[in-house]
């Protein structure tokens, strides 16, 4: 399956970062959120990032930046935004009930060929897919912030995610120039669990007087 058109649901820091990333890799992007103000601010933020970090540093031309921006379409209507796309990436608030209901809604509206991905950093993909009929097409694609810069992507296979879906996610990650690692569907996956462990150890070191907060 060839992915050409992508919908990103959620135009916050992660969603807009993902939209910027995929646009600069040649994809057409539909970016959707609740209000025009949110999506317009997101696109304006992407424009500033491209100008400041790419055009100003001679990594791309202003013409290229304009082309990338033109490939990002903004929506406030979810059903319109998901029309004729090959991949949907949700980047909404990290709430299981919200994401579970969203996946079920997308599953009921989209053609079975559309891949449904979550950018969750810690929530179970299997649980998230539990209300959906076509769970084989649901996968975790966890980008790190800022998405255009960070090279690592975690791919999470739920208990019913098909090998075909996972392979499509792998190829997509590769096309983005990222290093993808496949992790088990467990709380926090790999990186978040490591970060929590490091934070806990830092707190213990502070409590034990081994180091100061400044250290």
N, C-alpha and C positions, 0 to 999 in steps of 0.2 A: 504493500500500500504506500502510495506517495502522498505525503502531507504537503499541501500548498497553502491552505487558508486555516488560520487559527483564531479561536475566540478565547480571550482572557476575561474571566469574570472577577471583578474586584480591581479598582484602579488606585489602590493605596500604594505604599512604597514597593511592595513585592510585585503587585500586579503591573504597575507601570514599568518597573524594571524588567520584568519578563517581556512585556510588550516591546520595549525598546530593543532588547536583545534579539528577539525573533525577527523584528523588522529589519535590523541591520544584517541579518543572515538571509534576506531575500523573501521572507514570508509576508503575506498579507495578513493583517491583524485586525480583529474586531475587539475593541476594549469597551467593556460595559460596566456601569455602576448605577447607583440609584438616582443621581441627579446630574444635570448638565454642568453644574458648577464643579462637581467632583471630577468628571471626565475631562472637562476643559482644563482644569488645573493640572491634571495628570499629563495631558499632552503638552501643555506649556512647560512642565517640569522636564519632560523628555527632550523638548527642543533646547532648553537651557543646558541640559547635560551633554547633548550632542555638540553644541557650540563650544562649551567650556572645556570639555575633556577630549574632544576628537578634532573639531575644526581648528580650534585655537592651537592645538599641538600638531597640526598638519597630518593627522592620521586619516582624515577624510576631507573632501572639499565641501564647501557650502552647498553646492549642487547635490552632492550625494546625501547630505544631511536632509535637504528638502525632499529628496526622493524617499528616504526612509520615513520621514514624517507623513508624507502623502499616503504611505502604505498602511498607516494606522487610522482606522475608522472608529469614531466614538459613538456609543449608543447609551441610551437609558432604558431601552426596552430589551429585555433578555431574549425573548422569543425571536425578535428581529436579528439580534446579534449572532444567534447560533445558526442562522440559515446558511446552508451551503458551506459549512466548515468541515474540516477533516479531523480536527483535534480541538477539544475544549479543556482549558486549564483553569481550575477554580483557585482563586487566591483571596477568598473571603476570610472573615474573622475566624480565629481558631476555636470553633465551637462545634462539637460533634453533631448535635441535633441539627444545627443549621446546615452543615455540610452533608449530612445523611439525607436530609430532605431535598437539598439542592441536587444531589446525585440522582435521586429517585425521579425528580422532575425532569432533569435532562435526559435520563434514560427513557422516559415515556415520550419525550418530544423528538428525539433525534433518531435518524436512520441508524440501523445496527452497525453500520460500518464506521461510525464516528467513535473515536477514542475519547474516553472521559478520564481526565487526570486531575489529581489533587496535589496542590503544593504544600500540604500539611507538613509540619516539621516534627510532629510527634503522635498524631492520632491514627488509630488503626484503620487501614484501608479496608479490611474485611468487614469491620463494623460499619464503616461509612457506606459500603456497598450493600448492606444487609436488606435495605428496602427496595433495591433495584432488581429487575427481572434479568437483565443481561449483565451479570456481574463479571463475566469474562473480559469485558472491554474496559473495566475500571482499574486504574493503576496509579501509584504514587509517583510523581515527578517532583522531587523536593529540590528547588533551587535555593541557593544561599545568597544572602544580601551583602553587597549589591549584585543582582543577577547578571548584569552585563560584564562584571569584572571577575567574580569568583568562578574558578574553573571546575569545581566539583558539583556533581548532581547525584543525589541518592534516588535510586529507582526502587520502589517498594511493590512487591508482588503480593496481592491479597490471596486468600485461600482459593478463590475462584478465578483469579486473573489468568488468562490464557497465555501460553508461551508466545503465541503470535502477537498479542498486545504488548508483552514485555519486549519482544524483539523490535517492534516498531518504535517503542520508547527509547530503546538503545540506539537505534539508527538516528532518531531525531536528536538525541543528546550529542551524538557524534557530529552531526551536521552543524550543531551550534558551536562546535569547537570545545566541547566540555568533556571532562573525564567522568564517566558514569560508573557508579558502583551499585550492585544489586544487594539489597539488605533484606533481612527478614522482617515480617510485619509484627514488630514487637514495640512496646511503649518507648518512644523517643528514638527508635531506630538505632543508629550508631553514633552519629555526631552529637545529637542532643544529649544522649546519655553520657557521653564523655564530658561535654561541657558542664552538665549538672554535677558530675563527680568532681571536676576541677574546682567548681564554685564551692562545693561542700568542703573540700580539702582546704581551700583558701580561708574559709570561715574558721575551720578547726585550728589552722596555723595562727590565725589572729587571736583566737581564744586562748591558745596555749602559750602565747607570747613569743612564738618563733619568728614572727615578722610583723612589721607595722602595716597599717592600711596603705601607706605610701609605698612601702616595699612591694 
